[in-house]
Amino acid sequence: MSNETNNTSSIISKIWSFCNTLRDDGVSYGDYLEQLTYLLFLKMADEYSKPPYSRKLPIPKNYNWESLTAKSGASLEGHYTTVLRELAKTQGILGQIFTKSQNKIQDPAKLYKLIDMINKEQWTVMGTDVKGKIYEGLLEKNAEDTKSGAGQYFTPRPLIKAMVACIQPQPMKTIADPACGTGGFFLAAYDFISDSQNFTLNREQKTFLKNKTFYGNEIVASARRLALMNMFLHNIGDIDAETFILPTDSLVADTGLRVDYILTNPPFGKKSSMTFTNEEGEQEKEDLTYNRQDFWATTSNKQLNFVQHIHTMLKTTGKAAVVVPDNVLFEGGAGETVRKKLLETTDLHTILRLPTGIFYAQGVKANVLFFDNKPAGKDPWTSEVWIYDYRTNIRHTLKKSPLKYDDLQEFIKCFNLVNRHKRREIWHAEKNPEGRWRKFTYDEIVSRDKTSLDITWLKDKSLADFDNLPDPDLLAADIIENLEAAVESFKQIMANINGK
């Protein structure tokens, strides 16, 4: 084992063990991750301000890394709180990372120890894969912490990698995620384009990849902070550059931005709503609809709004891969309008039906829509929709049987991006009725009730084969997941009835 590998393992081990030490003081993974983000950013900025980089950075001397390392005890705790408050007032990525920042480490001795641990390493010379591995590991742990709700900002990395493998983004093209969470899609696209087995990038292409490829939105400050730091550690963007992840609600308006690719998993939860205080001083919720001229339908259904927004954001040659819940495939009214328009104005060529048990949010039934935008025309652009059913008779759990990239290899092979028009069905009515890959023509789909894309053809074996039921713990996990999903649905119904 090389010294570098040993050193990497040692750093990861130190960071994890200190995380556990702080948990005893009631500091959650999310809190630890945020403190680590602030301190790492300041340490790396300090390294960039010294030779060989010698860069002038917009961090006031009173609030830089050395101002922290020079203090200890109560004066360190007080100064650290001041640093966080003052840096939140600055512009660009710096201000975005420190916005709404707070000190969550109340024990000055432990804060000193964390600063000392970070100070002992030279982070700028460390490989981006090493820094990325540390940070992504913490992000995943944070997502597992169900109480924090952080899982909703974390899409399973094997699924992201498979979506990128199907889209195959090219150099010198723009990529957007209008609800980017902690930045997983950006990182996977970056890894794909920077992989020497895929492309040999020249200097211009490398600069474009670093500074001009990615555009995102994330309205939750803590998630946006983690995304920006995640990008920064992977060498995307720059410490003194303008932020490319905006804090605005991407659905509010068409900004005019048009991109080549959109890879996204918009937030689950059907209704967009805003909270306000009524005349009695009580908190109330009101359904939020977006009246946009570029939308086909006005609705408070968040996912349908995201699908419409994504269509607007794509160049006429643009491609999208979007995670959507089942209701987008079958809901009537606005849902039917959006599906018909999507089939007409884009080539909606592929749907991947996902199994339950792969998301940190319980009981989520989701799919990936793959569509290519097209210029305006008389005839519908979609001629056939290929569906890969990776849900029926598939069982995954987050702990015992998590989704792996290898699980989606057959789908990626079937997707056949290079020769998409030479696809072959695996399903056959007589020879292979259990085949997971099947096509449906445009006419077959529009003749279905509500133009539903919620199509299944495989028999659910668990309903018929009592001799081969899953293990009791898997069954129990399924029951818990379904009950929790039902409880969440009832909570939403009650909130709507009470207007809160």
C-alpha positions in Angstrom: 0.0 0.0 0.0 1.5 3.4 -1.0 2.2 6.2 1.5 -0.4 8.3 -0.3 -3.1 5.6 0.2 -2.0 5.2 3.9 -2.2 9.0 4.4 -5.6 9.2 2.8 -7.0 6.4 5.0 -5.4 8.1 8.0 -7.1 11.5 7.2 -10.5 9.8 6.6 -10.2 7.9 9.8 -9.3 11.0 11.8 -12.2 13.0 10.4 -14.7 10.1 11.1 -13.5 9.5 14.6 -13.7 13.2 15.5 -17.2 13.2 14.1 -18.2 10.5 16.6 -16.5 12.4 19.4 -18.7 15.4 18.7 -21.9 13.3 18.4 -21.5 12.5 22.1 -21.9 16.3 22.6 -25.2 16.2 20.6 -23.5 17.6 17.4 -25.3 15.8 14.4 -23.6 14.7 11.2 -25.2 17.7 9.5 -23.8 20.1 12.1 -20.4 18.5 11.9 -20.4 18.7 8.1 -21.3 22.4 8.2 -18.5 23.2 10.7 -16.1 21.2 8.6 -17.2 23.1 5.5 -16.5 26.5 7.1 -13.1 25.5 8.4 -11.9 23.6 5.4 -12.8 26.5 3.1 -10.8 28.9 5.3 -7.8 26.6 5.5 -7.8 26.0 1.7 -8.2 29.8 1.1 -5.2 30.3 3.4 -3.1 27.8 1.3 -4.1 29.5 -1.9 -3.0 32.9 -0.5 0.6 31.6 0.0 3.3 30.4 -2.5 3.2 28.8 -5.0 -0.3 30.2 -5.6 0.0 33.6 -3.9 -3.5 34.6 -4.8 -5.3 37.7 -3.4 -8.6 36.5 -2.0 -11.5 38.5 -0.6 -11.1 37.3 3.0 -10.3 40.1 5.5 -7.2 39.4 7.5 -9.1 39.7 10.8 -11.3 36.8 9.8 -8.9 34.5 8.0 -7.5 31.0 8.9 -4.5 32.4 10.8 -6.8 34.5 13.0 -8.4 31.2 14.2 -5.2 29.2 14.7 -3.8 32.1 16.9 -6.5 31.7 19.5 -7.7 29.1 22.0 -10.3 28.7 24.8 -13.2 31.1 25.2 -11.6 33.8 22.9 -11.4 31.2 20.1 -15.1 30.4 20.4 -16.1 34.0 20.4 -13.8 34.9 17.5 -15.1 31.9 15.5 -18.7 33.1 15.9 -17.6 36.6 14.7 -15.8 35.1 11.7 -18.9 33.2 10.6 -21.2 36.3 11.0 -18.8 38.6 9.1 -18.0 36.3 6.2 -21.8 35.8 5.6 -21.9 39.4 4.6 -19.4 39.0 1.7 -20.1 38.4 -2.0 -19.8 35.4 -4.4 -19.1 31.8 -3.3 -17.6 33.0 0.0 -20.8 34.7 1.1 -22.9 31.8 -0.1 -20.9 29.2 1.9 -21.1 31.3 5.1 -24.7 32.5 4.7 -26.8 31.8 7.9 -23.8 30.1 9.4 -23.7 29.3 13.2 -21.1 27.8 15.5 -22.5 24.4 16.7 -19.4 23.3 18.6 -19.9 24.8 22.1 -16.8 23.2 23.7 -13.8 25.5 22.9 -11.3 22.6 23.5 -13.0 20.4 20.8 -13.2 23.4 18.4 -9.5 23.9 18.9 -8.8 20.3 18.3 -10.8 20.3 15.0 -9.0 23.4 13.8 -5.6 21.8 14.7 -6.5 18.6 12.9 -7.4 20.5 9.7 -4.3 22.7 10.1 -2.0 19.7 10.0 -2.9 18.8 6.4 -2.1 20.5 3.1 -5.5 20.3 1.5 -4.7 22.0 -1.9 -2.0 19.4 -2.8 -4.3 16.5 -1.9 -6.0 14.8 -4.9 -9.6 15.9 -5.6 -10.6 12.3 -5.4 -9.3 12.1 -1.9 -11.1 15.3 -0.7 -14.2 14.2 -2.6 -14.2 10.8 -1.0 -14.0 12.3 2.5 -16.8 14.8 1.8 -19.1 12.5 -0.2 -18.8 9.9 2.6 -19.9 12.5 5.2 -22.8 13.6 2.9 -24.0 10.0 2.7 -23.8 9.5 6.4 -25.7 12.8 6.9 -28.4 11.5 4.4 -28.8 8.4 6.5 -29.6 10.5 9.6 -33.4 10.3 9.0 -34.3 12.8 11.8 -32.4 15.6 10.0 -34.4 15.1 6.8 -31.1 15.5 4.8 -31.9 12.4 2.8 -34.3 14.4 0.5 -31.3 16.3 -0.9 -29.3 13.1 -1.6 -30.0 11.0 -4.7 -28.4 7.5 -4.6 -25.0 7.8 -6.4 -25.3 4.6 -8.4 -28.6 5.9 -9.9 -26.9 9.3 -10.8 -24.0 7.5 -12.3 -26.3 5.3 -14.5 -28.2 8.4 -15.7 -25.0 10.1 -16.6 -23.8 7.0 -18.4 -27.0 7.0 -20.5 -26.9 10.8 -21.3 -23.0 10.8 -21.9 -22.5 14.6 -21.6 -19.9 16.0 -24.0 -17.1 18.6 -23.3 -17.9 22.3 -24.0 -21.6 21.8 -23.3 -23.7 23.3 -20.5 -25.4 21.2 -17.7 -28.1 22.3 -15.3 -29.9 21.0 -12.3 -32.7 23.3 -11.1 -33.0 21.5 -7.7 -29.4 20.5 -7.2 -29.4 19.4 -3.5 -25.7 18.6 -2.6 -24.6 18.5 -6.2 -24.5 14.8 -7.0 -25.4 15.1 -10.7 -22.8 17.8 -11.3 -20.1 15.7 -9.7 -21.0 12.6 -11.7 -21.1 14.6 -15.0 -17.7 16.2 -14.1 -16.2 12.7 -13.4 -17.6 11.4 -16.7 -16.2 14.3 -18.8 -12.9 14.5 -17.0 -12.3 10.7 -17.3 -9.4 10.1 -19.7 -11.0 6.9 -20.9 -13.9 9.0 -22.3 -12.2 12.2 -23.4 -8.8 13.8 -23.7 -9.4 17.4 -22.8 -7.3 20.3 -24.0 -6.8 23.4 -21.9 -9.8 25.3 -23.2 -12.1 22.3 -22.5 -10.7 21.9 -19.0 -11.3 25.6 -18.2 -14.8 25.4 -19.6 -15.5 22.3 -17.5 -14.3 24.0 -14.3 -15.9 27.4 -14.8 -18.7 27.4 -17.4 -20.3 24.0 -17.5 -22.6 23.9 -14.5 -25.7 25.9 -13.5 -27.9 25.1 -10.5 -30.5 26.3 -8.1 -31.0 25.3 -4.5 -33.3 27.2 -2.2 -32.3 25.5 1.1 -29.2 27.3 2.4 -27.6 24.4 4.2 -27.9 22.1 1.1 -26.6 24.9 -1.2 -23.6 25.4 1.1 -22.8 21.6 1.0 -23.2 21.6 -2.8 -20.8 24.6 -3.2 -18.2 23.0 -1.0 -18.6 19.7 -2.7 -17.9 21.4 -6.1 -15.0 23.3 -4.7 -13.3 20.2 -3.3 -13.7 18.6 -6.7 -12.1 21.5 -8.4 -15.3 22.9 -9.9 -15.7 26.7 -9.8 -13.2 29.0 -8.0 -12.8 30.3 -4.5 -13.2 34.0 -5.6 -15.6 33.4 -8.4 -19.3 34.2 -8.6 -21.6 31.4 -7.5 -23.1 29.2 -10.1 -25.6 27.7 -7.7 -28.4 30.3 -7.2 -30.5 30.5 -4.0 -33.6 31.4 -5.9 -36.7 29.2 -6.6 -36.1 28.0 -10.2 -39.8 27.7 -10.8 -40.7 31.3 -10.3 -39.6 32.6 -13.7 -37.9 31.7 -17.0 -34.5 33.4 -16.6 -33.7 32.9 -20.3 -30.9 30.3 -19.5 -30.8 27.5 -22.2 -28.6 24.5 -21.6 -27.5 21.3 -23.4 -28.3 18.8 -20.6 -30.5 18.7 -17.5 -29.9 16.0 -14.9 -32.1 16.3 -11.9 -34.1 14.8 -9.1 -36.6 17.5 -8.1 -37.9 17.4 -4.5 -40.7 14.9 -3.8 -44.0 16.2 -2.3 -46.8 17.0 -4.7 -47.8 20.5 -3.7 -45.9 23.7 -3.9 -47.0 25.9 -1.0 -46.1 29.0 0.9 -46.5 29.7 4.6 -47.8 33.0 5.9 -49.2 34.4 9.2 -52.9 35.1 9.1 -54.8 37.9 11.0 -55.1 35.7 14.1 -51.4 35.3 14.2 -51.6 31.6 13.1 -49.4 30.0 10.5 -51.2 29.0 7.3 -50.2 27.3 4.1 -51.5 28.3 0.7 -51.1 26.3 -2.5 -48.6 28.0 -4.8 -49.2 28.0 -8.5 -46.8 29.5 -11.0 -48.5 31.5 -13.7 -45.9 31.3 -16.5 -46.5 31.9 -20.2 -44.1 29.1 -21.1 -46.0 26.4 -19.1 -48.6 24.2 -20.8 -50.7 23.9 -17.6 -51.1 25.9 -14.4 -50.9 23.6 -11.4 -49.7 23.5 -7.7 -48.2 20.0 -8.5 -44.4 20.7 -7.9 -43.2 17.8 -10.1 -45.4 18.8 -13.1 -44.0 22.3 -12.8 -40.5 21.1 -12.8 -41.1 19.0 -15.9 -42.5 22.0 -17.7 -39.6 24.2 -16.4 -37.0 21.7 -17.6 -38.6 21.6 -21.1 -38.2 25.5 -21.2 -34.6 25.4 -20.0 -33.4 23.0 -22.8 -31.9 24.1 -26.0 -33.8 22.7 -29.0 -31.0 20.1 -29.2 -31.0 19.6 -25.4 -31.4 16.3 -23.5 -32.8 15.6 -20.1 -32.9 12.8 -17.5 -35.3 13.6 -14.7 -36.4 11.6 -11.6 -40.2 11.9 -11.1 -42.7 10.2 -8.8 -45.4 7.9 -10.2 -48.1 10.6 -10.1 -46.4 12.4 -13.0 -47.1 9.3 -15.1 -50.8 8.9 -14.4 -52.3 12.0 -12.8 -55.3 13.5 -14.8 -56.0 17.1 -15.6 -52.8 19.1 -15.7 -50.8 15.8 -15.6 -52.5 14.6 -18.8 -51.8 18.0 -20.5 -48.1 17.9 -19.6 -47.7 14.3 -20.7 -49.4 15.0 -24.1 -47.3 18.1 -24.7 -44.1 16.3 -23.7 -44.8 13.5 -26.2 -45.6 16.0 -28.9 -42.7 18.6 -28.4 -39.9 16.2 -27.3 -38.8 12.7 -28.1 -39.7 11.0 -24.8 -37.9 7.9 -25.7 -37.2 6.1 -22.4 -38.6 5.5 -19.0 -36.8 3.6 -16.2 -39.2 2.4 -13.5 -37.3 2.4 -10.2 -37.8 0.1 -7.2 -38.7 1.2 -3.7 -36.1 1.1 -1.0 -33.4 3.1 -2.8 -34.2 6.6 -1.5 -33.8 7.9 2.0 -37.3 9.2 1.9 -39.6 6.3 2.7 -42.0 4.6 0.3 -41.0 6.7 -2.7 -42.1 5.2 -6.0 -40.2 6.9 -8.8 -39.1 6.7 -12.4 -36.5 8.4 -14.6 -37.8 10.1 -17.8 -35.3 10.5 -20.6 -36.3 13.0 -23.3 -34.6 15.0 -26.1 -35.9 18.4 -26.9 -36.9 19.2 -30.5 -37.7 22.3 -32.6 -41.4 23.2 -33.2 -43.1 20.9 -35.7 -46.5 19.7 -37.0 -46.2 16.0 -36.0 -45.4 14.6 -32.5 -41.7 14.0 -32.0 -42.2 10.8 -29.9 -42.7 7.8 -32.1 -42.2 5.1 -29.4 -41.5 5.0 -25.7 -39.2 2.3 -24.3 -39.8 1.2 -20.7 -37.4 -0.7 -18.5 -39.2 -2.1 -15.5 -36.7 -2.3 -12.7 -39.4 -2.3 -10.0 -41.5 -5.5 -10.3 -40.0 -8.3 -8.2 -36.9 -6.2 -7.4 -36.1 -5.6 -3.7 -33.7 -3.1 -2.3 -33.1 -1.8 1.2 -30.7 1.0 2.2 -28.8 -1.2 4.7 -28.9 -4.8 3.7 -29.4 -4.6 -0.1 -28.6 -1.1 -1.4 -28.7 -0.3 -5.1 -25.4 -0.8 -6.8 -24.2 0.6 -10.2 -23.9 -3.0 -11.5 -27.7 -3.5 -10.9 -28.4 -1.0 -13.7 -25.9 -2.4 -16.2 -28.5 -4.3 -18.2 -30.6 -1.1 -18.4 -27.6 1.0 -19.6 -26.9 -1.7 -22.2 -30.5 -1.7 -23.4 -30.5 2.1 -23.5 -27.9 1.9 -26.3 -27.2 5.6 -26.7 -24.8 5.1 -29.7 -27.4 3.1 -31.7 -30.7 4.1 -30.0 -32.7 3.3 -33.1 -31.4 -0.2 -33.2 -32.8 -1.2 -29.8 -34.3 -4.6 -29.3 -37.0 -5.7 -26.9 -36.1 -8.2 -24.2 -39.8 -8.8 -23.6 -41.7 -11.2 -25.9 -45.4 -12.2 -25.4 -44.6 -16.0 -25.8 -40.8 -16.5 -25.7 -40.0 -14.1 -22.8 -43.1 -12.6 -21.0 -40.7 -11.8 -18.0 -38.6 -9.5 -20.1 -38.1 -6.1 -18.5 -37.4 -4.0 -21.7 -40.4 -3.3 -23.8 -41.5 -0.6 -26.3 -44.9 1.1 -26.8 -45.8 3.2 -29.8 -47.1 6.8 -29.6 -50.6 5.6 -30.8 -50.7 2.9 -28.1 -49.9 5.5 -25.4 -52.3 8.3 -26.5 -55.1 5.7 -26.7 -54.6 4.9 -23.0 -56.8 6.5 -20.3 -55.4 10.0 -19.5 -52.4 9.2 -21.8 -51.0 7.3 -18.8 -47.4 6.3 -18.9 -47.8 4.2 -15.8 -47.4 0.9 -17.6 -46.7 -2.5 -16.2 -46.8 -5.9 -17.8 -44.8 -8.2 -15.4 -46.5 -10.3 -12.8 -45.7 -9.5 -9.2 -44.5 -12.9 -8.0 -44.9 -12.0 -4.3 -48.6 -11.8 -4.9 -48.8 -15.3 -6.3 -45.9 -17.4 -5.0 -46.4 -18.1 -1.3 -43.6 -20.7 -1.3 -41.0 -18.1 -2.2 -41.9 -15.1 -0.1 -39.0 -12.7 0.8 -37.2 -13.0 4.2 -39.3 -11.8 7.1 -37.1 -8.8 7.7 -37.5 -7.6 4.1 -41.3 -8.1 4.4 -41.3 -6.1 7.6 -39.2 -3.4 6.0 -41.7 -3.2 3.1 -44.7 -3.0 5.5 -43.0 -0.2 7.5 -42.1 1.7 4.3 -45.7 1.5 3.0 -47.1 2.5 6.4 -44.7 5.5 6.7 -45.6 6.6 3.1 -49.3 6.3 4.0 -48.8 8.4 7.2 -47.0 11.1 5.1 -49.9 11.1 2.6 -52.4 11.5 5.4 -50.4 14.3 7.0 -50.5 16.2 3.7 -54.2 15.6 3.4 -54.8 16.9 6.9 -52.5 19.9 6.3 -54.6 20.7 3.2 -57.9 20.3 5.0 -56.8 22.6 7.9 -55.1 25.0 5.5 -51.9 24.8 7.5 
